Amino acid sequence: MSFQAALARKREAKAEPLTESDRRRNKRYNLSLLGRFMRADRHEYACRLIDISIGGVSLASPVAVDLDEQIIAYIDELGGLEGTVSRIFEGGFALSLKATRHKREKLAARITWLLNRSELGGLEDRIHERINPTETQTLLKLAEGISVRCQILDISLSGANLATEARPPIGAEVVLGKLNGKVMRHHDRGIGIRFLDIQEPEALKRHFG
């Protein structure tokens, strides 16, 4: 289903804004997921989820938005979220979500599932299509400035599978070429990483051909 089609279906249900007391009761959870958002002019931009509750989200994006602006965000593994810009900070903004009670219940269940999966080390699962890059040999920067050669087995917008003798601990932050990532798993040939920063298809082509 296209982003515009999903938006049309979303508008069929009456959205219910949360009251101030609702917002205070909602606990925020840190989840790093890639996505995109659409402004009123229907232009779409890349973003990354920082944290979320059933009442609001914080998104990282280099694109400047306006307070009280209406935004539709589509976050990988969460789906479409509609809201109003309630806060602007360096490198992103926060949305106050508008949703039906049924949508909030589904969102709460999905957040719980993702958090449980994260604890089991499963966030390396990637829904983006994996590609085989032209340039497979690159540098992997580890802690304390150590760099090792590695081979990219496959790569997507959200992560990469690497052949390397290095085995940084699960959760360790690394840099693949110029892209920041986190180690999510070990395998017999190396490691799997998830990117921390927003990636665009053209950026991957520039970095890895």
N, C-alpha and C positions, 0 to 999 in steps of 0.2 A: 504494500500500500504506500502511495506517495505521501510526502509530508503534507501537501495541500489537502489530499483526501482525508488524511487523519485529522487535520485541523477542522475540516467541514463536519466530520462525524462528531468531534469533540464538542462543537458548538450546538449540536442538537440537544445535548443535555444541559439543564440549567445549572450553572456554576454557583456555589455557595461560598462567599468569602468567610474566612474564619473571624471570629470575634477576638478582641484583644486578650480576653482570658484564655481562649483556646490557644493563641500563639504562645502565651507564657507557659502553658502546660506541655508544649511539644518539645521533646528533646531532640537536639540535632546530632547527626551521626556523620562521621568523616567517611566519605566514599569518593574515590577518584575514578570517574567514568567519563569517557569522551562523548561529545554530542555536538549539536548545532542549535542555533536559535534563529527565529525569524522576527523581524521588526514589522511595523505597520506597512512599510513600503514593500513588503514581501521579499526583501533581500535576506539571504541566509548567511550566517557566519559560524565559524567553528568556535567551540567552547569546551570547557572541562568542568565537571562537577567537583566542588570542593567539599561541601557538606549538605545535608538534607534532613528535613523533618517532614511530617505530613502537612505542615503549614507554610514551609518556605524552603528555598534552596539558595546556596551561594555558588556562583559560576565564575570561573576564570576566563577572561577574554581580553584581547588587546583592543577590542572595539568599544568606543565610548557610547554609552546610552544615557537617557535622561530619566530623572526621577519621575515616578508615576507613569512611565511609559508602559504600554501593554506589550508583553513579550510572549511568544510561544516557543518553548524549548523542547527539543527531542533528544533525550539522553539514552545512550545505549543501555539496554537491559532494563530500562525503566519506562520508556515510551514517552508520549507527549505530556507536557506540563504547561499549564497556562497561568500567567500571573502578572503582577504589577511590580515595577522596579521600586523597591522600598529603601534601598541603600546603595551607595556607590563607594567603592574603595579602590585603592591602587591595584590595577591588574584585574579588575572584575566588578561584579555587582551582585546584589541579592534580590530575589523575587519573593513577594508574598503571594502564595498560590491561591488560586480560585478553583474549587473542585466540588463535585457532588459528594455526598456522604459515602456512596458506594465507591467512588474513585479514591477517596481517602483511605477506606478500608483496604482496597486492593494495593494502594501505595504502601501502606504500613506493612502488609504481608510481604510485599516484594523487598522492602528495605530489610526486614528481618531475615529473609532468605539470603540476600546478598551478604549481610553481615556474618551469618553463620557459615556461608561458603568461604568468606575471607578467612575466618578462623581456621578452616580446614585447608587453607593454602590453595584454593581453587580459582583465585582471580586471574590466573594466567590464561584461562579459557578465553579465546578471542573470537568475536563474532565477525570481525572484518576479514575480508578475503586475504589470504596469504599469497605473496608473490615471490618469485625467485629473482633476486636482483642481479643486474649485470656485474656490478662490482661486489664481490663477496668477501674480499680480504680487507680488514680494517683494524683499527685499534680499539681495545676495550680498556678504559681507565678504571682502576680499582681504588680502594682506599689508600690514603697516604701517598698519592701521586704515582702509584705503580701503574704502568701500562703494559699490556700484553697483546700479541697478535691474536686475532680470532677470525673465524669464517662464518659468514651469515648463511645459515641453511635456508631460512625463509624469513619474511618480514611482512608486517601489515601496519595499518595506521596506529594500532594500539600496542604493538609489541614485536619481539623478534626471537627467533630460535637460533642459538649460536653454538658452533663447535669450538671448544676451547679446553685446555687442560686446567684452567683456573676454575675454582669452585668457591666463589664468594658465598658467605652464608645467606640463607633465605631472608629476604627483607633488606639486604644491603643495597645501597644506591651505587650505581655505576654510570659510566658515560660511554655510549656506543657512538664512535665518531664524534659528533657534536650533540647527540641526543641523550638527555638524561633519562635514566630508567631505574627500575627496581628488580632485583632477582626474585623470581616467583617459584622457580623449581630447578632441580638438577635432573639430568638424564645421562644416558651412557656416553654421549658424545660431547656434552657440555652443559649449557644452562638455557633457561627460558627467561626472558625479561619482559616487563610491561613498562611502556613509556610513561613518564610523569607529565610531560608537557604536551600541549596541543600539537598535533601533527596534521599536515595537509598532504594530499597525494603529490603535489608538485614539489614539496619540500623533500619528500623521500626520494623522488627522482633526481633532484639536485645532489643529494648526499650520496646516493648509492647507484645511480644510473638506471 
